[in-house]
Amino acid sequence: MSDPLSASLAATLHAARLERDLSASALAERSGVSRAMIGKIERGEAQPTAVLLGRLSGALGMTLSELVARAEGGDRRLVRAADQPRWTDPASGYRRRAISPTTGGPLELVEVELPPGAEIPFPAETYTFRHQQIWVLDGHLRFREGEIEHELDAGDCLQLGPPAPCAFINPTDEVCRYLVAHTRRS
C-alpha cells in the first residue's frame, strides 16, 4: 500500500471483523463484497474504494467515518484541521475529511468533496443505525434515496428518511462540497 492510512485501514478492518467474531466468508455474505477481495484488502494487496468500505463498514455496524477514525487512532476531544483524517477514493477521486474528534461518539461530522461526474452508491445497511443530514456547502449534489432523487444546491440541507440504498451524484463539471452529520439512532 502506498500510504500509511491505507495500511492502517487494512489492519483496522481486519481487527473489526475479528472483534465481531466474523469469518471473512460471513463478512462477505453480510456485505456483498467477495471473500477474496476482503482478504486482499486486509492483507494490503488492494486499496478499497469508498463503495467497498461503505459496504464493509455497514456490515460491521460502523460508519465509514468510524472506520477511518479508528484507522487514524483517533480518540481525542480536539483534533486540529491539519490532523483531521483525510481519505481519497482511488476509483472516483471522492475525498472525505473526518471532522469530528472522537470515534464512536453520538455525532460525527464529515466533509466530502465529490468530483465532477462522480457517483458513490451506498447500500441501505450503511444507514440502518444512523440518523443523517446532508448540508451542501458548494456546488450541486444529486442525492438518490431509494427511488427518490433530491437536487440540492449550496445551503440546502436534507434529512434522510428510513434506510434505503443511496447514491451521492455530482452531475456537474464543478466539484461539489458537502457536510454529512451522522447520529446514532436509538
C-alpha positions in Angstrom: 0.0 0.0 0.0 1.3 3.4 -0.9 0.2 5.4 2.2 0.0 4.8 6.0 -3.7 5.4 6.2 -4.4 2.7 3.6 -2.3 0.2 5.6 -3.9 1.2 8.8 -7.4 0.8 7.2 -6.5 -2.7 6.2 -5.4 -3.6 9.8 -8.5 -1.8 11.3 -10.9 -3.6 9.0 -9.3 -7.0 9.9 -9.4 -6.1 13.7 -13.1 -5.0 13.5 -14.0 -8.3 11.7 -12.2 -10.3 14.4 -13.8 -8.3 17.3 -17.2 -9.3 15.9 -16.1 -12.9 15.6 -16.8 -12.9 11.9 -15.1 -15.0 9.3 -14.2 -13.5 6.0 -17.0 -15.6 4.5 -19.5 -14.2 7.0 -18.5 -10.7 6.3 -18.6 -11.3 2.6 -22.2 -12.6 2.9 -23.3 -9.6 5.0 -21.6 -7.0 2.8 -21.9 -8.4 -0.7 -18.1 -8.0 -1.1 -16.3 -11.2 -2.2 -14.2 -13.1 0.4 -11.2 -12.8 -2.0 -11.5 -9.0 -2.1 -11.8 -8.8 1.7 -8.7 -10.9 2.0 -6.8 -8.7 -0.4 -7.9 -5.5 1.4 -7.0 -6.9 4.8 -3.5 -8.0 3.5 -2.9 -4.6 2.0 -2.9 -6.0 -1.6 -5.8 -3.9 -2.8 -6.8 -0.3 -2.0 -10.5 -0.3 -1.2 -12.9 2.2 -2.8 -15.5 4.2 -0.9 -18.2 1.9 -2.1 -16.4 -1.2 -0.8 -15.5 0.5 2.5 -19.1 1.7 2.8 -20.4 -1.9 2.4 -17.9 -3.4 4.7 -18.3 -0.8 7.5 -22.1 -1.1 7.2 -21.9 -4.9 7.6 -19.7 -4.4 10.6 -22.2 -2.0 12.2 -19.9 1.0 11.8 -20.0 4.2 9.7 -17.2 4.8 7.2 -16.2 7.7 9.5 -15.7 5.4 12.5 -13.6 3.0 10.4 -11.4 5.8 9.1 -11.1 7.4 12.6 -10.1 4.1 14.2 -7.5 3.6 11.4 -6.1 7.0 12.3 -6.0 6.2 16.0 -8.4 9.0 16.8 -9.7 9.2 20.3 -9.2 12.8 21.1 -11.6 15.6 22.1 -9.8 18.2 20.0 -8.5 17.5 16.5 -6.9 20.3 14.6 -7.8 20.8 11.0 -4.3 19.7 9.9 -4.7 16.5 11.8 -8.2 15.5 10.7 -8.1 12.2 8.8 -8.5 12.6 5.0 -9.1 9.8 2.6 -9.4 9.7 -1.2 -11.2 7.0 -3.0 -8.8 5.6 -5.6 -11.6 4.9 -8.1 -13.6 8.1 -8.1 -11.4 10.8 -6.5 -14.1 11.3 -3.8 -12.3 12.9 -0.9 -13.6 12.8 2.7 -12.3 14.5 5.8 -13.5 13.3 9.2 -14.0 16.5 11.2 -15.3 15.0 14.5 -12.6 14.4 17.1 -13.8 11.2 18.7 -14.6 7.7 17.3 -18.0 6.2 18.1 -19.4 9.3 19.6 -23.0 10.3 19.3 -22.3 12.8 16.5 -20.0 12.6 13.5 -19.2 15.3 11.0 -17.7 14.5 7.7 -16.8 16.9 4.9 -16.8 15.5 1.4 -15.6 16.7 -2.0 -17.3 14.9 -4.8 -15.5 15.4 -8.2 -17.4 16.3 -11.3 -19.3 13.3 -12.8 -18.7 11.1 -9.7 -21.4 8.7 -8.3 -20.9 7.0 -5.0 -23.5 4.4 -4.1 -24.0 3.0 -0.6 -26.3 0.1 0.5 -29.2 0.6 2.9 -27.3 -1.2 5.6 -24.9 1.7 5.8 -27.8 3.8 7.3 -29.5 1.2 9.5 -28.4 2.6 12.9 -27.8 6.2 11.7 -29.7 9.5 11.5 -28.1 11.5 8.8 -28.3 15.0 7.3 -26.5 16.4 4.3 -25.7 20.1 4.0 -24.4 21.3 0.6 -21.6 23.8 1.1 -20.6 24.4 -2.6 -21.9 23.2 -5.9 -24.8 20.9 -6.7 -25.5 17.4 -5.4 -28.0 14.9 -6.7 -28.8 12.5 -3.9 -30.7 9.4 -4.7 -32.5 7.9 -1.7 -34.2 4.7 -2.8 -36.4 5.7 -5.7 -36.4 9.4 -4.8 -33.9 11.9 -6.3 -33.1 15.1 -4.4 -31.5 18.0 -6.2 -29.5 20.0 -3.7 -27.7 23.4 -4.1 -25.4 25.3 -1.8 -27.1 26.0 1.5 -29.7 23.2 1.1 -29.9 20.6 3.9 -31.6 17.2 3.6 -32.6 14.9 6.4 -32.6 11.3 5.2 -35.6 9.1 5.7 -35.7 5.4 6.6 -32.7 3.3 5.5 -32.6 2.8 1.7 -29.9 2.3 -0.9 -28.5 5.8 -1.6 -26.1 7.4 -4.1 -24.2 10.7 -3.9 -24.0 12.1 -7.5 -22.3 15.1 -8.9 -23.9 15.7 -12.4 -22.0 18.9 -13.0 -18.5 19.9 -14.2 -17.7 21.6 -10.8 -16.6 20.0 -7.5 -19.4 19.6 -5.0 -18.6 20.0 -1.4 -21.0 19.0 1.4 -21.1 18.2 5.1 -22.6 15.0 6.4 -23.8 14.8 10.0 -24.5 11.4 11.5 -26.0 10.5 14.8 -26.8 7.1 16.1 -30.5 6.1 16.1 -31.8 4.9 19.4 
